[in-house]
Amino acid sequence: HTQHWNEEDHLFFLKIRKKAKSIPMLVSEIRKKFPDLTAEQIINHEAWYKMYLELREKQRKSVEIWRRKKEIEKCEKMKILKNNQNDNHKENSNNFGNGENNENSKSHHLNNDESRRLKSLPQMKLQEQNEKKEMIKKWKMEKEKMKQAEEEKLKNQIEGIRSWKEQKFLLRTIEIKEALDEYRNRKMEKKLTNNQNGKKNQEISRSPALVKSFR
């Protein structure tokens, strides 16, 4: 369970994850040792690992509930079987000592009870197996549903990260463009100002009064 990361990278990720108090700190510490890993890869791995832990916990709880239920069912069946045996023993004790006919009747009754009990055991076992199969089937279906839901959640988280990065890049591009436009405007204003000053100086130098005074 390393999400295609090699064992060394993943073990270091787990080590730093226990110490890091925030995602930026986690990314920074991991990139110090593994600079080839991008921030996006580390963030995606963190999101995947969090989903993996949640799914594993849900599976553990599902198995625990299933085992508890089977244990209760087993205890109930044993209790019913024990009660039936006690009832048979009590009935046989009441009929004891009533003569040969009663003895034969008791023997016949016991044989019938034993026969019914022996016949019912395979049915109970088969029923228990069927219930177990049905429980496992439901558990697998629930597990698949949880897996699909978590995968969709992770996909949305990744899309959110991408969208945030795209927005940040777009804002940065707009800021650079505005700064560049402002620089060009200032440069153009400076150029126009210099041209106007040069034109005024040229007009002054060509003034007839100034030329006549020099003559």
C-alpha positions as CSV (number, residue, x, y, z in Angstrom):
1,H,0.0,0.0,0.0
2,T,2.4,2.7,-1.2
3,Q,0.4,4.2,-4.2
4,H,3.3,3.4,-6.6
5,W,5.8,5.1,-4.4
6,N,9.0,3.1,-3.7
7,E,9.3,1.6,-0.2
8,E,12.0,4.1,0.9
9,D,10.1,7.2,-0.1
10,H,6.9,5.9,1.5
11,L,8.5,5.0,4.8
12,F,10.1,8.4,5.0
13,F,6.7,9.9,4.2
14,L,5.2,8.0,7.1
15,K,8.0,9.1,9.4
16,I,7.7,12.8,8.5
17,R,3.8,12.6,8.6
18,K,3.9,11.8,12.3
19,K,6.0,14.9,13.0
20,A,4.7,17.5,10.5
21,K,2.0,19.7,11.9
22,S,0.8,21.0,8.5
23,I,0.8,20.0,4.8
24,P,3.3,22.7,3.8
25,M,5.7,21.5,6.5
26,L,5.2,17.9,5.3
27,V,6.0,18.9,1.7
28,S,9.0,21.0,2.7
29,E,10.6,18.2,4.9
30,I,10.1,15.5,2.3
31,R,11.5,17.6,-0.6
32,K,14.6,18.3,1.4
33,K,15.5,14.6,1.1
34,F,13.7,13.8,-2.1
35,P,13.8,17.0,-4.3
36,D,12.7,15.0,-7.3
37,L,9.2,14.7,-5.7
38,T,7.0,17.6,-6.6
39,A,4.6,19.3,-4.1
40,E,1.6,18.0,-6.1
41,Q,2.9,14.4,-5.8
42,I,3.3,14.7,-2.1
43,I,-0.1,16.3,-1.6
44,N,-1.8,13.7,-3.7
45,H,0.0,10.9,-1.7
46,E,-1.2,12.5,1.6
47,A,-4.8,12.6,0.3
48,W,-4.5,9.0,-0.9
49,Y,-3.0,7.8,2.4
50,K,-5.7,9.6,4.4
51,M,-8.4,7.9,2.3
52,Y,-6.6,4.5,2.7
53,L,-6.6,4.8,6.5
54,E,-10.3,5.8,6.6
55,L,-11.2,2.8,4.4
56,R,-9.2,0.4,6.4
57,E,-10.9,1.5,9.6
58,K,-14.3,1.1,8.1
59,Q,-13.4,-2.4,6.9
60,R,-12.1,-3.3,10.4
61,K,-15.3,-2.1,12.0
62,S,-17.4,-4.0,9.4
63,V,-15.5,-7.3,10.1
64,E,-15.8,-6.7,13.8
65,I,-19.6,-6.2,13.6
66,W,-20.0,-9.3,11.3
67,R,-18.0,-11.5,13.8
68,R,-20.0,-10.2,16.7
69,K,-23.2,-11.0,14.9
70,K,-22.1,-14.5,14.1
71,E,-21.1,-15.1,17.6
72,I,-24.5,-14.0,18.9
73,E,-26.2,-16.3,16.4
74,K,-24.0,-19.2,17.4
75,C,-24.8,-18.6,21.1
76,E,-28.6,-18.4,20.4
77,K,-28.5,-21.7,18.4
78,M,-26.5,-23.5,21.2
79,K,-29.0,-22.2,23.7
80,I,-32.0,-23.4,21.7
81,L,-30.3,-26.8,21.2
82,K,-29.5,-27.1,24.9
83,N,-33.1,-26.2,25.9
84,N,-34.4,-28.9,23.6
85,Q,-32.1,-31.4,25.1
86,N,-33.2,-30.4,28.7
87,D,-36.8,-30.7,27.7
88,N,-36.3,-34.2,26.3
89,H,-34.4,-35.3,29.4
90,K,-37.1,-34.0,31.6
91,E,-39.8,-35.7,29.7
92,N,-37.9,-39.0,29.7
93,S,-37.4,-38.8,33.5
94,N,-41.2,-38.3,34.1
95,N,-41.9,-41.4,32.0
96,F,-39.3,-43.6,33.7
97,G,-40.6,-46.7,35.6
98,N,-44.0,-46.9,33.9
99,G,-43.5,-50.5,32.7
100,E,-42.4,-52.2,29.6
101,N,-44.8,-50.4,27.3
102,N,-43.7,-47.1,28.7
103,E,-40.1,-48.1,28.3
104,N,-40.7,-49.0,24.7
105,S,-42.6,-45.8,24.1
106,K,-39.8,-43.8,25.7
107,S,-37.2,-45.6,23.6
108,H,-39.2,-44.9,20.5
109,H,-39.7,-41.3,21.5
110,L,-35.9,-40.9,22.1
111,N,-35.1,-42.5,18.8
112,N,-37.5,-40.1,17.1
113,D,-36.0,-37.1,18.9
114,E,-32.5,-38.2,18.1
115,S,-33.4,-38.8,14.5
116,R,-34.9,-35.3,14.2
117,R,-31.9,-33.7,16.0
118,L,-29.5,-35.5,13.7
119,K,-31.5,-34.4,10.6
120,S,-31.7,-30.8,11.8
121,L,-27.9,-30.5,12.4
122,P,-27.0,-30.5,8.7
123,Q,-29.8,-28.1,8.0
124,M,-28.6,-25.8,10.7
125,K,-25.0,-26.0,9.4
126,L,-26.2,-25.4,5.8
127,Q,-28.3,-22.4,7.0
128,E,-25.3,-21.0,8.8
129,Q,-23.1,-21.4,5.8
130,N,-25.6,-19.6,3.6
131,E,-26.0,-16.8,6.1
132,K,-22.2,-16.5,6.2
133,K,-22.0,-16.3,2.4
134,E,-24.7,-13.7,2.3
135,M,-23.0,-11.7,5.0
136,I,-19.7,-11.8,3.1
137,K,-21.4,-10.8,-0.1
138,K,-23.1,-7.8,1.5
139,W,-19.8,-6.8,3.1
140,K,-18.0,-7.0,-0.2
141,M,-20.7,-4.9,-1.8
142,E,-20.5,-2.3,1.0
143,K,-16.7,-2.3,0.7
144,E,-16.9,-1.6,-3.0
145,K,-19.4,1.2,-2.5
146,M,-17.1,2.8,0.1
147,K,-14.1,2.4,-2.2
148,Q,-15.9,4.1,-5.1
149,A,-17.1,6.9,-2.8
150,E,-13.6,7.5,-1.4
151,E,-12.1,7.5,-4.9
152,E,-14.6,10.1,-6.0
153,K,-13.8,12.2,-2.9
154,L,-10.1,11.9,-3.7
155,K,-10.7,12.9,-7.3
156,N,-12.6,16.0,-6.2
157,Q,-9.8,16.9,-3.8
158,I,-7.2,16.6,-6.6
159,E,-9.4,18.6,-9.0
160,G,-9.7,21.3,-6.3
161,I,-6.0,21.4,-5.9
162,R,-5.5,21.8,-9.7
163,S,-8.2,24.5,-9.8
164,W,-6.5,26.4,-7.0
165,K,-3.1,26.2,-8.8
166,E,-4.6,27.3,-12.1
167,Q,-6.3,30.3,-10.3
168,K,-3.0,31.2,-8.7
169,F,-1.1,30.9,-12.0
170,L,-3.8,33.1,-13.7
171,L,-3.6,35.7,-11.0
172,R,0.2,35.8,-11.2
173,T,0.0,36.1,-15.0
174,I,-2.4,39.1,-14.7
175,E,-0.2,40.8,-12.1
176,I,2.8,40.4,-14.4
177,K,0.9,41.8,-17.4
178,E,-0.4,44.8,-15.4
179,A,3.1,45.5,-14.2
180,L,4.5,45.2,-17.7
181,D,1.8,47.6,-19.0
182,E,2.5,50.1,-16.3
183,Y,6.2,50.0,-17.1
184,R,5.5,50.5,-20.8
185,N,3.2,53.4,-20.0
186,R,5.7,55.1,-17.8
187,K,8.4,54.6,-20.5
188,M,6.1,56.1,-23.2
189,E,5.3,59.1,-20.9
190,K,8.9,59.7,-20.3
191,K,9.7,59.5,-24.0
192,L,6.9,62.0,-24.9
193,T,8.1,64.4,-22.2
194,N,11.7,64.3,-23.5
195,N,10.5,64.8,-27.1
196,Q,8.4,67.9,-26.0
197,N,11.4,69.4,-24.1
198,G,13.6,68.9,-27.1
199,K,11.1,70.5,-29.4
200,K,10.8,73.5,-27.1
201,N,14.6,73.9,-27.0
202,Q,14.7,73.7,-30.8
203,E,12.1,76.4,-31.1
204,I,14.0,78.7,-28.7
205,S,17.3,78.1,-30.6
206,R,15.5,79.2,-33.9
207,S,13.9,82.3,-32.4
208,P,14.6,85.3,-34.7
209,A,15.1,87.6,-31.8
210,L,17.7,85.3,-30.3
211,V,19.5,84.9,-33.7
212,K,19.5,88.7,-34.2
213,S,21.0,89.3,-30.7
214,F,23.9,87.0,-31.5
215,R,24.5,88.9,-34.8
